[in-house]
Amino acid sequence: MHPALRFALPFLLLGAGLLGFCPTARAQTTIQVDVGRGPVTVYVPSSYDPAERTPLLVLLHAILFDGNIQEAYFKLRPEAEARGILYAYPDGTVDPTGTRFWNATDACCDFYGSGVDDEGYVLNLIDAIERVLNVDPRRVWLAGHSNGGFLAHRLICAAGERFAALGNLAGPTWKDPANCPATDAVSVLHVHGTIDPVVLYAGGFYVGMPPYPGAQYTTDWWGTFNGCDPVDKSAPWMDLSSLVIGKETQVWQWKNGRGGTGVELWKMHLAQHSPVFNSNFAPRFMDWFEDHPRAGVGTGFCESHVNSSGRPARMDAEGSASVSAADLTLRAVALPPGVTGGFFHGEERDATPFGQGVRCVEGGSLRRLLLAEADGTGTARYALTVGAPGFLAGTTHHFQFLFRDGVGSLPGMTDGLSITFLP
């Protein structure tokens, strides 16, 4: 690791946050996925149903930590089990000094210039999890600490369409907005101690590296980018620290962003880089994720099998289910780019094997809509004419997309999407 931090960080990270912490109880079942760096354990809640979309949380550790140490500190596994959330905490690579790290922003923490592609690794890992488990694309969340938080910001800048929300401790975004090619609004929670000596609350730099911004810059930037209202500082304070008496955490909120997104800063007064959290932290942290899914219309159901894109195709919709608004667009995502297929709908759900997937929609009046072609990102769209016969307020329809994945292949199928139309 960086020479200036080599001797300070073990005390600042471990002494401040991990003394007396123990691994959490193991209630979930597990699977292993490997995308080239060895197996990563995914914890599957006991409530998991392969036919139902299930949220996924990926935790990215701080420098000097690994995934196991980070989980022992945050204690999120019991919460993931209780809430029915898939959960993984992978490991970064090791630098020449034996320090485990992530190559995140230009400020942190590829101090030896390895150039390792951790952005690609995490995205590939999520792809691999989606290939074997029914992941809800509207509830894929990133959590991070310090170096892991820096990487989480890099990920939502580069691939924001893949994530609903980021929650992190002491991991700011890029200092130069030009390095963040974000297009999609993503909800962001930033937790930071005001006397953090490792990642300074007001921003700073490590010797030989570009600067990083402060906590308030990070949340202000995302609040503005997401189109949120001006900051609201009226929320009640919280008690998250075992070392500070009373309610030490001030809550700043940027609300009503694009797509229902929000941004929050949890400003922990008199807390350091790794606060000794009390029992309030993990449930409050997980509450925040559950309160911030990615916006969408309808409810997903049924299963989808992996296609040649390497991912299972999913149904989604944007706009609203309002008949009077007439702004609903169906989407099929994670298709092979350029593939042609068709949306269809019916009044009943089904789960019958068909072609290379499952037919999720049934009904005596099964209808096909017009053909649509997937663009270069693997997304096909269809602007639905609501208010026409059949699409009336109070009625529920189930939608699916059928496509041919390669010449001479059997039909491929997305999962299903149920929409109840409103006035």
Helices and strands as residue ranges (DSSP letters): H 9-9, I 10-15, H 16-17, E 29-33, E 40-44, E 54-60, H 67-74, H 77-83, E 86-88, E 93-94, E 100-101, H 118-132, E 135-145, H 147-159, G 160-162, E 165-169, G 177-179, E 187-193, E 203-204, E 212-213, H 215-225, E 249-254, G 258-260, E 263-268, H 281-290, E 299-301, E 314-318, E 329-333, E 340-346, E 348-354, E 357-362, E 367-373, E 380-383, E 396-404, E 411-413, E 416-420
